[in-house]
Amino acid sequence: MFSVLFATIYIYNSAEFIELLLSQPIRRQTIWSSLFLSLSFTFILSFLISAGIPILIYTPFDIGFMLITIGCIISVVFISIAFLSAILTRDKSKGIGLSIILWLYFAVLFDGLILFLTFQFSDYPIEKPLIFLSALSPIDISRILILLHIDSSAMMGYTGAIFKDFFGTTIGLIASFAILLSWIFFPFVLSLKLFKSKDL
């Protein structure tokens, strides 16, 4: 939540500076990409210092490495979503509101929707479709990967076994990280296209 809020507010507060840069012979793609990379680097560095060091000290290396990697990726995912929210509207309050709504959707509402579907279709074998539905939320994929690596999937019953069969394999792990990276790539590319054509 801090990533998406801070990045959204930063973009709005830097609007005059961005307009100044646009008056110079600098490509819009360069400006937008530089803002994104600088914010991403800053958040990754702050996460590594604040959470990464304690995690590596107090957890086994493989679990700690997974937690740190997913934490860094999720931070960048929500920075990318924040850039998209900020470019969709010029109104600061609407942009921040949109960012909060998107975060609430991925963090809370999406889980409620999955829970509702699970109860409604509990008489049917919906465990495998749940794997594909989990790809629609970067937080869910991250949560599943972490639970599998700390051996908590046993508490998830049959569904946990299904998830472990897919996400626990090399192909599933690669697919999971590819989906997480696509959550960075597509919102940012869309925001970049909007920024290129936006009349500031």
C-alpha positions, -999 to +999 in steps of 0.1 A: +000+000+000+029+024+008+044+017-026+013+026-045+004+056-024+038+071-023+044+066-061+010+081-070+016+112-047+051+116-060+039+117-096+013+144-088+038+164-067+063+163-095+039+174-122+055+209-126+090+193-127+078+168-154+064+197-174+097+215-172+115+184-184+091+181-213+100+216-224+135+204-230+146+182-259+141+150-240+119+122-252+088+115-231+096+078-230+130+087-214+114+109-187+086+084-178+110+054-177+136+073-157+109+082-131+098+046-129+133+032-126+144+057-100+113+050-078+116+013-083+153+013-074+146+034-043+118+011-030+138-020-037+168-006-018+147+005+011+130-029+012+163-047+012+177-026+040+146-025+062+132-060+057+159-079+037+186-079+064+164-092+093+148-118+070+183-132+060+194-132+096+163-149+111+151-172+083+167-200+063+184-188+032+160-203+006+129-190+023+145-157+030+156-153-006+121-161-018+105-136+006+129-108-004+125-115-041+087-115-039+087-084-017+109-065-042+087-076-071+054-067-054+068-032-046+076-026-082+042-040-093+024-015-073+046+013-084+037+004-120+000+004-110+005+038-094+020+052-126-011+040-145-035+055-119-016+088-119-017+092-157-054+083-160-066+115-144-052+149-137-071+153-105-048+143-076-076+132-052-091+110-079-057+095-088-049+087-052-085+073-047-081+051-077-047+038-064-063+030-030-092+012-047-069-009-068-049-019-038-080-027-018-093-048-048-061-068-050-055-071-012-091-077+001-119-077-025-103-102-048-099-127-020-135-122-011-146-128-047-125-160-048-140-171-015-175-164-028-169-184-060-154-213-039-185-215-018-209-212-047-192-239-067-181-261-038-198-291-054-176-289-085-139-295-089-128-259-091-093-263-077-076-261-111-095-231-123-085-214-090-049-216-102-057-195-132-079-171-112-050-165-088-030-151-118-055-121-118-040-108-085-002-103-080-008-104-042-024-139-044+004-153-065+030-139-041+011-153-011+008-188-026+045-189-035+055-178+000+031-204+017+045-232-005+081-223+004+075-222+041+057-256+039+023-241+050+006-256+020-002-287+041-027-265+060-045-257+028-057-292+023-065-306-012-063-271-027-028-267-013-018-300-029-032-288-062-012-255-059+019-274-049+016-296-079+017-266-101+035-238-084+060-262-067+074-274-100+101-255-119+077-247-147+051-234-122+077-213-105+089-198-138+053-192-148+045-175-115+074-151-118+066-145-154+030-135-144+044-112-116+067-096-141+039-091-165+020-072-138+050-048-138+053-047-176+017-042-189+005-014-165+038+005-171+036+001-209+000+013-209+009+043-187+038+051-210+015+051-241-009+074-223+019+097-212+032+099-247-002+111-261-013+131-230-017+168-234+000+182-203 
